[in-house]
Amino acid sequence: MRLILHVGTEKTGSTAIQQHLLINRETLAERGVHLCRSLGGGNHRALVAAFMPPDTLDDFLRAQNLADAEQRAVWAAGVLDGFAAEVAAAKADAGMETVVVSSEHFHSRLLEPDSVTRLATFLDGLFTDVSVICYLRRQDQMALSFYSQKLRAGFVPPEILPLSKVRRRADSLPPYFDFDSLLHRWSEAFGASRMRPRLYQTESFAGGDVVEDFFQMAGLGVPDSRLPRAANPSLCRASQVALRVFNAQCGGYDPATRDCHGSRRRALVDYLERTGGDDRGQLPTRDEAQAFYAAFASSNARVAARWFQRESLFKEDFSAYPDTSQPVDWEDAATRLAGFMVEEGEREALARAEADARATKELAAAEAAQPATARGSTAGEG
């Protein structure tokens, strides 16, 4: 039995890949491909969490109420047992030859070699062949997308290009962006021959599309069903500032407070996306982007030489960045927040009116269902 293990990275179209795996589940089954069910929906994050170090905790584990180490160990054992049973059932189906597991959080959560090694040992006990597919995106572009993601998740990121803020040690690159360390960690655990790194660049994709590229790389054939390409949901500069102000007042890096305001924040993001804007969001200057990217020059050069047999890993066109810092229109940001508050107030007022109408209707129906003598008695009381 063969395993296709898609490990991200984050911000490289993983959600689109997972959505297309899901909508093509039946077609894939006819081709002998089993899309994992026991690990969750499209993002099989439970398998990632099962191999995270016991002293680390993230949003997924908090949502599962798994802060207690013993409880978490029991949960992880259940996840692995459930997945092993699912693989055994797939093997028993004579037509099944391949299992697909996908989560971009393999990239961002399994940062220690021991975690990846334990995962590899577990999977080698279930599969005769494993292919690890990993997309790499130019670090400055990845950071811009990461910044937007953190805002949407309720955080208050200190800066757009977070090199100095996410270093684990002063003498090392941030693991989130260090692709040489990433590929070394995974190839040491799984073997270099099993690695399938790909560049997240349109001109590098088979068919010019990351979904089709993944399907071809994984040997899954052409996807039978396709979703329409989603409109770019990026927030303009003023909307990003509005969201940042909201986050600063509603939790920021405090998980409990941040989660408490989650539904309101999601409503705000939806409003900001709908109201749109004329720019792509806050951008660093061209010099800042190039300086950030330059920090990874040695790491990228090693990846380019070893895995792609080329001198430069990515296209190095920075013309999309401005020459100077972009001003923020604070009045526009305030107007957007005010507009959201008005819309929320109207929505809540409508919800209250609808609730009152339902209550009145239910009361009238209950009174109508009473016997006439009971209604008369009630009317005559007092």
C-alpha positions in Angstrom: 0.0 0.0 0.0 1.3 3.4 -1.0 1.0 6.6 1.0 0.9 10.1 -0.5 1.8 12.4 2.4 1.2 16.1 1.6 2.9 18.3 4.2 2.3 21.8 2.9 3.9 24.1 3.4 1.5 26.6 4.7 0.3 29.4 2.4 0.8 27.2 -0.7 -2.7 26.3 -1.8 -3.2 23.5 0.7 -6.8 24.3 1.3 -7.6 24.2 -2.5 -5.8 20.9 -2.8 -7.8 19.4 0.1 -11.1 20.7 -1.2 -10.5 19.1 -4.6 -9.5 15.8 -2.9 -12.8 15.9 -1.1 -15.0 16.6 -4.0 -13.2 14.0 -6.1 -13.3 11.3 -3.3 -15.6 9.0 -5.3 -13.6 9.4 -8.5 -10.4 8.7 -6.6 -11.8 5.6 -5.0 -12.6 4.3 -8.5 -8.9 4.8 -9.3 -7.8 2.9 -6.3 -7.1 5.9 -4.1 -8.4 6.2 -0.6 -8.7 9.6 1.0 -8.3 9.4 4.7 -11.5 9.8 6.8 -10.4 9.0 10.4 -8.1 12.0 10.7 -10.7 14.6 10.0 -12.0 16.5 7.0 -9.8 17.9 4.3 -7.0 18.9 6.7 -5.8 15.8 8.5 -4.4 17.7 11.4 -5.1 15.1 14.0 -2.2 13.1 12.7 0.1 16.1 13.1 -1.1 16.8 16.6 -0.5 13.2 17.6 3.2 13.6 17.0 3.7 17.1 18.4 6.0 17.3 21.4 4.1 16.8 24.7 5.1 20.2 26.0 3.7 22.1 23.1 0.1 23.3 22.7 -1.6 24.9 19.8 -5.1 26.1 18.8 -6.1 22.7 17.5 -5.2 20.9 20.8 -6.9 23.7 22.9 -10.0 23.3 20.8 -10.0 19.6 21.7 -9.5 20.4 25.4 -6.2 18.5 25.4 -4.0 20.6 27.6 -3.6 17.7 30.1 -0.6 15.5 29.0 -2.1 12.2 30.1 -5.4 12.9 28.5 -3.6 14.0 25.3 -1.5 10.8 25.2 -4.7 8.7 25.4 -6.3 10.8 22.6 -3.2 10.5 20.4 -3.1 6.7 20.9 -6.8 6.6 19.8 -6.0 8.7 16.7 -3.2 6.3 15.6 -5.2 3.2 16.3 -8.1 4.6 14.3 -5.9 5.5 11.4 -4.2 2.0 11.5 -7.6 0.4 11.4 -8.7 2.5 8.5 -5.5 1.6 6.5 -6.1 -2.1 7.3 -9.6 -1.8 5.9 -8.3 -0.1 2.8 -5.8 -2.9 2.3 -8.5 -5.4 2.6 -10.3 -3.7 -0.4 -8.6 -5.4 -3.4 -9.1 -2.3 -5.5 -7.3 0.2 -3.2 -3.6 0.8 -3.8 -3.0 4.3 -2.4 -3.9 6.4 0.7 -3.7 10.2 0.7 -3.1 12.2 3.9 -2.8 16.0 3.7 -2.0 18.8 6.2 0.0 21.9 5.9 0.5 21.8 9.7 3.1 19.1 9.3 5.3 22.0 8.1 4.6 24.4 10.9 4.1 22.1 13.9 6.6 19.3 13.6 9.7 21.3 14.0 11.8 18.8 16.0 13.6 16.0 14.2 12.3 13.5 16.8 8.7 14.3 15.9 9.2 13.6 12.2 11.2 10.5 12.9 8.4 9.1 15.1 5.9 9.9 12.4 8.0 8.1 9.8 8.5 5.0 12.0 4.7 4.8 12.5 3.9 5.2 8.8 6.6 2.7 7.7 4.8 0.1 9.8 1.6 0.7 7.7 2.9 1.4 4.2 5.4 -0.2 1.8 6.0 3.1 0.0 5.7 6.7 1.1 5.9 9.9 -1.1 6.3 13.2 0.7 5.0 16.1 -1.4 6.0 19.6 -0.2 5.5 23.0 -1.9 8.0 25.8 -1.3 7.0 29.5 -1.7 9.3 32.5 -1.8 9.8 33.6 1.8 8.7 37.2 1.5 5.5 36.2 -0.3 4.9 33.6 2.3 5.4 36.1 5.0 2.8 38.5 3.5 0.2 35.7 3.4 1.2 34.6 6.9 0.7 38.2 8.2 -2.9 38.3 6.8 -3.6 34.8 8.3 -2.5 35.9 11.7 -4.8 39.0 11.5 -7.7 36.8 10.5 -7.0 34.5 13.4 -7.2 37.3 15.9 -3.5 38.0 16.5 -1.7 41.3 16.5 1.5 40.5 14.5 4.3 42.9 15.4 5.5 43.4 11.8 4.8 42.2 8.3 8.2 40.6 7.7 8.7 38.9 11.1 12.3 37.7 10.8 13.5 39.1 14.2 10.3 38.1 16.0 10.1 34.4 15.1 13.7 33.3 15.5 14.0 30.5 17.9 17.7 31.3 18.5 19.8 34.3 17.5 22.1 32.1 15.4 19.4 30.3 13.5 16.8 31.1 10.8 13.1 30.9 11.8 12.1 27.3 11.1 8.8 28.4 9.4 10.8 29.9 6.5 14.0 27.7 6.6 13.4 25.3 3.7 16.8 23.7 3.9 16.2 22.6 7.5 12.7 21.5 6.6 13.8 19.2 3.8 16.8 18.0 5.8 14.5 17.1 8.7 12.0 15.2 6.6 14.5 13.5 4.3 16.5 12.3 7.3 13.4 10.6 8.7 11.8 9.3 5.4 14.8 9.1 3.1 15.7 11.5 0.3 14.3 9.2 -2.4 10.8 9.7 -1.0 10.9 13.5 -1.0 9.0 15.4 -3.8 9.6 19.1 -3.2 7.9 21.5 -5.6 8.1 25.2 -6.2 5.0 27.3 -5.5 5.3 29.3 -8.8 2.6 29.3 -11.5 5.1 28.7 -14.2 6.3 25.6 -12.4 2.9 24.0 -12.0 1.7 21.3 -14.4 -1.2 22.9 -16.1 -0.4 26.2 -14.5 -2.4 25.3 -11.4 -1.4 23.9 -8.0 -4.3 21.5 -7.8 -3.6 19.9 -11.1 0.1 19.9 -10.3 -0.5 18.0 -7.0 -2.8 15.5 -8.6 -0.2 14.8 -11.3 2.7 14.6 -8.8 0.8 12.2 -6.6 -0.2 10.0 -9.6 -3.9 10.6 -9.0 -4.8 11.5 -12.6 -6.7 14.6 -13.6 -9.3 15.8 -11.1 -12.8 14.9 -12.4 -14.5 17.8 -10.6 -13.2 21.3 -10.2 -14.3 24.2 -8.0 -14.4 27.7 -9.4 -11.3 29.6 -8.5 -12.0 31.7 -5.4 -11.8 35.4 -5.7 -8.8 36.9 -4.0 -10.0 37.6 -0.5 -7.0 39.8 0.5 -7.8 42.8 2.7 -6.8 46.3 1.7 -4.5 48.4 4.0 -7.4 50.2 5.8 -9.2 46.9 6.4 -6.0 45.3 7.8 -5.6 48.2 10.2 -9.3 48.0 11.2 -8.9 44.3 11.9 -5.7 44.9 13.8 -7.3 47.5 16.0 -10.2 45.1 16.7 -7.7 42.3 17.6 -5.7 44.5 19.9 -8.9 45.2 21.9 -10.3 41.7 21.8 -7.7 39.2 22.8 -4.6 39.5 20.7 -2.3 36.8 22.1 -4.6 35.8 25.0 -6.2 32.6 23.8 -9.3 32.7 26.0 -10.2 36.3 25.2 -9.4 35.8 21.5 -11.6 32.8 21.3 -14.4 34.6 23.2 -14.6 37.1 20.3 -14.1 34.6 17.5 -17.6 34.8 16.0 -17.6 38.6 16.0 -14.1 38.7 14.5 -15.2 36.3 11.7 -18.2 38.6 11.0 -15.8 41.5 10.8 -13.5 39.7 8.4 -16.6 38.8 6.2 -17.7 42.5 6.2 -14.2 43.8 5.3 -13.9 41.3 2.5 -17.3 42.3 1.1 -16.6 46.0 1.3 -13.3 45.5 -0.6 -10.6 48.0 -1.4 -8.3 49.3 -4.1 -5.0 47.8 -2.9 -3.5 44.4 -1.9 -3.0 45.3 1.7 0.0 46.7 3.6 3.3 45.9 1.8 6.8 46.4 2.9 9.1 48.5 0.7 11.1 46.8 -2.0 14.3 47.2 0.0 12.7 45.6 3.1 11.4 42.6 1.1 14.7 42.0 -0.6 16.5 42.2 2.8 14.1 39.7 4.3 14.5 37.4 1.4 18.3 37.8 1.5 18.4 36.3 5.0 17.5 32.9 3.4 20.0 33.1 0.6 22.4 30.4 1.8 19.5 28.1 2.8 17.8 28.6 -0.5 21.0 28.0 -2.4 21.5 24.6 -0.7 17.9 23.7 -1.5 18.2 24.8 -5.2 21.4 22.8 -5.7 20.4 19.6 -3.9 16.7 19.3 -4.8 16.3 21.2 -8.1 19.8 21.2 -9.6 19.8 24.9 -10.3 21.5 28.0 -9.0 18.5 30.1 -7.9 15.6 28.6 -6.1 12.9 31.2 -6.9 12.3 33.9 -9.4 13.7 37.1 -7.9 11.4 39.8 -9.2 10.5 42.3 -6.5 8.8 44.9 -8.7 5.4 44.4 -7.0 6.7 46.2 -3.9 6.6 50.0 -3.5 9.8 52.1 -3.3 8.6 53.9 -0.1 6.4 53.0 2.8 2.7 53.2 2.2 0.6 55.6 4.3 -2.4 54.3 6.1 -5.7 56.0 5.8 -6.8 55.9 9.5 -10.1 57.7 8.7 -10.9 54.9 6.2 -10.1 52.3 8.8 -12.3 54.0 11.3 -15.1 54.3 8.8 -14.9 50.6 8.1 -15.1 49.7 11.7 -18.0 52.0 12.2 -19.8 50.5 9.2 -19.4 47.1 10.6 -20.8 48.2 14.0 -23.8 49.7 12.3 -24.4 46.5 10.3 -24.0 44.3 13.4 -26.4 46.5 15.3 -29.0 46.2 12.5 -28.4 42.4 12.3 -28.8 42.0 16.0 -31.9 44.1 16.1 -33.4 42.1 13.3 -32.5 38.9 15.1 -34.2 40.2 18.3 -37.3 41.1 16.3 -37.5 37.7 14.7 -37.0 36.0 18.0 -39.9 38.1 19.5 -42.1 37.3 16.5 -41.4 33.6 17.0 -42.1 33.8 20.7 -45.4 35.6 20.1 -46.4 33.0 17.4 -45.6 30.1 19.7 -47.5 31.7 22.6 -50.6 32.2 20.3 -50.3 28.6 19.1 -50.1 27.4 22.7 -53.2 29.4 23.7 -55.1 28.2 20.7 -54.3 24.6 21.6 -55.9 25.0 25.1 -59.5 23.8 25.6 -62.0 26.6 25.4 -62.9 26.2 29.1 -59.2 26.6 30.1 -58.9 29.7 27.9 -62.0 31.2 29.5 -60.8 30.4 33.0 -57.5 32.0 32.2 -59.2 35.1 30.8 -61.4 35.4 33.9 -58.6 35.2 36.5 -58.0 38.3 38.6 
